[in-house]
Amino acid sequence: MGINDKYWCAFSRLTKVGSAFVSILYDYFGSIELAWHAQKYDLREIEKITERQINDFIEEKQKINPEQSIEYIKKRGIDFIHKEDERYPYSLRFIDNPPIGLFMLGNISECNLERTIAVVGSRRASENAKVSLAKILSEFKGTDICIVSGLAEGIDTVAHKTALNNGIKTIAVIGGGFDKLYPKSNTKLFNDIINGNGAVLTEYWMDADAISWHFPIRNRIVSGLSNGVLVAEAALKSGAMITANLALEQGKELMCMPGLISNPNTQGIYKLIKNGASMVTCAQDIMDTMNWMIMKKSSAKTNVDLYTEAEKLVLDVIKKDSLSLDEIIIKTNLKIDDLMVILTKLELDGVISQVKGEKYITAK
């Protein structure tokens, strides 16, 4: 970490003034250290900020110690990248109101930021959307593509889990601090991502609550990190539509996964498609839209011993007899979302197949 990291970190702790205010100060003073130590009479010379912002900044910074802030995250093993850091994602430098800094767990350097697809959609996604998305994303197995999403319930969860289940790197951008993870049900997924499979990022200090208005603000980072955005399911008024509009403003490729027209959560999808978004039904559609030529790496999984415990459990119960989806759930006690991802993956690997009567058997 550099000499100015402590000041960037301290600015990131402010809650009453945002990143736009900090950027104005930084541009005016030409130094983040000078910006931090500025007094009221200095700040009143800046036309773009208000007296209220000045008072909020002066009051709040008196409670923050830059040295203690940076030492605290170091002790916790949390990385911090800011606008002066060469590791700061290049694509974020050009979005409207870029984050001044990002707290990070995991390793973003292992993610190919030149091949990123953001996946957004409904928290209450239909089973059809979840299964379709898992199938599409699993087709990226063996590539260097990176999946970006928001670690929320529904579509985000499926995107991250499918990436992990197929050895695809993934980045999660959350709307609160690391100590206030939301939803709690994704704690294991959070840990799986940071333990060698990608990174989790946030612009919020450790104890910041994941409050509702953080999420649309967070979305500018999700789309900003991406080369293209895939909308998997979205109502006309939804966070996914906000991200879609941000993507268009940022000049990103916008893609949509079609769904049942009777589902209210597809109304936004078909509006976007009518307005020119590309329709995606397979991974190749994404590669064609992005104009990517990607050679797949050879698969690392050559025998059953290299599958996860959950995958081996499913294989074991199917090996004994052909089973329906309901029967597999009963025998494995797996959640349907997780099971559908596993079944799709095993089918793509060619180790199981579906037969008449919608039953699964091991492939011969």
Secondary structure as the mmCIF struct_conf table of DSSP 4:
data_model
#
loop_
_struct_conf.conf_type_id
_struct_conf.id
_struct_conf.beg_label_comp_id
_struct_conf.beg_label_asym_id
_struct_conf.beg_label_seq_id
_struct_conf.end_label_comp_id
_struct_conf.end_label_asym_id
_struct_conf.end_label_seq_id
TURN_TY1_P TURN_TY1_P1 ILE A 3 ASN A 4
HELX_RH_AL_P HELX_RH_AL_P1 ASP A 5 SER A 12
TURN_TY1_P TURN_TY1_P2 ARG A 13 ARG A 13
BEND BEND1 THR A 15 VAL A 17
HELX_RH_AL_P HELX_RH_AL_P2 SER A 19 PHE A 29
BEND BEND2 GLY A 30 GLY A 30
HELX_RH_AL_P HELX_RH_AL_P3 ILE A 32 TRP A 36
TURN_TY1_P TURN_TY1_P3 HIS A 37 HIS A 37
HELX_RH_AL_P HELX_RH_AL_P4 LYS A 40 LEU A 43
TURN_TY1_P TURN_TY1_P4 ARG A 44 GLU A 45
TURN_TY1_P TURN_TY1_P5 GLU A 47 LYS A 48
BEND BEND3 ILE A 49 ILE A 49
HELX_RH_AL_P HELX_RH_AL_P5 GLU A 51 LYS A 61
TURN_TY1_P TURN_TY1_P6 GLN A 62 LYS A 63
HELX_RH_AL_P HELX_RH_AL_P6 PRO A 66 LYS A 75
TURN_TY1_P TURN_TY1_P7 ARG A 76 GLY A 77
STRN STRN1 ASP A 79 HIS A 82
TURN_TY1_P TURN_TY1_P8 LYS A 83 GLU A 84
BEND BEND4 ASP A 85 ASP A 85
TURN_TY1_P TURN_TY1_P9 GLU A 86 ARG A 87
BEND BEND5 TYR A 88 TYR A 88
HELX_RH_3T_P HELX_RH_3T_P1 TYR A 90 PHE A 94
BEND BEND6 ILE A 95 ASN A 97
BEND BEND7 ILE A 100 ILE A 100
STRN STRN2 GLY A 101 GLY A 106
HELX_RH_3T_P HELX_RH_3T_P2 ILE A 108 GLU A 110
BEND BEND8 CYS A 111 CYS A 111
TURN_TY1_P TURN_TY1_P10 LEU A 113 GLU A 114
BEND BEND9 ARG A 115 ARG A 115
STRN STRN3 THR A 116 GLY A 121
TURN_TY1_P TURN_TY1_P11 ARG A 123 ARG A 124
HELX_RH_AL_P HELX_RH_AL_P7 GLU A 127 SER A 138
TURN_TY1_P TURN_TY1_P12 GLU A 139 GLY A 142
BEND BEND10 THR A 143 THR A 143
STRN STRN4 CYS A 146 SER A 149
TURN_TY1_P TURN_TY1_P13 GLU A 153 GLY A 154
HELX_RH_AL_P HELX_RH_AL_P8 ILE A 155 ASN A 165
TURN_TY1_P TURN_TY1_P14 ASN A 166 GLY A 167
STRN STRN5 LYS A 169 VAL A 173
BEND BEND11 GLY A 175 GLY A 176
HELX_RH_3T_P HELX_RH_3T_P3 PHE A 178 LYS A 180
BEND BEND12 TYR A 182 PRO A 183
HELX_RH_3T_P HELX_RH_3T_P4 LYS A 184 ASN A 186
HELX_RH_AL_P HELX_RH_AL_P9 THR A 187 ILE A 194
TURN_TY1_P TURN_TY1_P15 ASN A 195 ASN A 197
STRN STRN6 GLY A 198 THR A 202
BEND BEND13 GLU A 203 TYR A 204
TURN_TY1_P TURN_TY1_P16 MET A 206 ASP A 207
TURN_TY1_P TURN_TY1_P17 SER A 212 TRP A 213
HELX_RH_AL_P HELX_RH_AL_P10 HIS A 214 GLY A 224
TURN_TY1_P TURN_TY1_P18 LEU A 225 LEU A 225
BEND BEND14 ASN A 227 ASN A 227
STRN STRN7 GLY A 228 GLU A 233
BEND BEND15 LEU A 236 SER A 238
HELX_RH_AL_P HELX_RH_AL_P11 GLY A 239 GLU A 249
TURN_TY1_P TURN_TY1_P19 GLN A 250 GLY A 251
STRN STRN8 GLU A 253 CYS A 256
TURN_TY1_P TURN_TY1_P20 ILE A 261 SER A 262
BEND BEND16 ASN A 263 ASN A 263
HELX_RH_3T_P HELX_RH_3T_P5 PRO A 264 THR A 266
HELX_RH_AL_P HELX_RH_AL_P12 GLN A 267 LYS A 274
TURN_TY1_P TURN_TY1_P21 ASN A 275 GLY A 276
HELX_LH_PP_P HELX_LH_PP_P1 ALA A 277 ALA A 277
STRN STRN9 SER A 278 MET A 279
BEND BEND17 THR A 281 CYS A 282
HELX_RH_AL_P HELX_RH_AL_P13 ALA A 283 MET A 290
TURN_TY1_P TURN_TY1_P22 ASN A 291 ASN A 291
HELX_LH_PP_P HELX_LH_PP_P2 MET A 295 SER A 299
BEND BEND18 ALA A 300 ALA A 300
BEND BEND19 ASN A 303 ASN A 303
HELX_RH_3T_P HELX_RH_3T_P6 VAL A 304 LEU A 306
BEND BEND20 TYR A 307 TYR A 307
HELX_RH_AL_P HELX_RH_AL_P14 GLU A 309 LYS A 320
BEND BEND21 ASP A 321 ASP A 321
STRN STRN10 LEU A 323 SER A 324
HELX_RH_AL_P HELX_RH_AL_P15 LEU A 325 THR A 332
HELX_RH_AL_P HELX_RH_AL_P16 ILE A 336 LEU A 348
TURN_TY1_P TURN_TY1_P23 ASP A 349 GLY A 350
BEND BEND22 VAL A 351 VAL A 351
STRN STRN11 ILE A 352 VAL A 355
TURN_TY1_P TURN_TY1_P24 LYS A 356 GLU A 358
STRN STRN12 LYS A 359 THR A 362
#
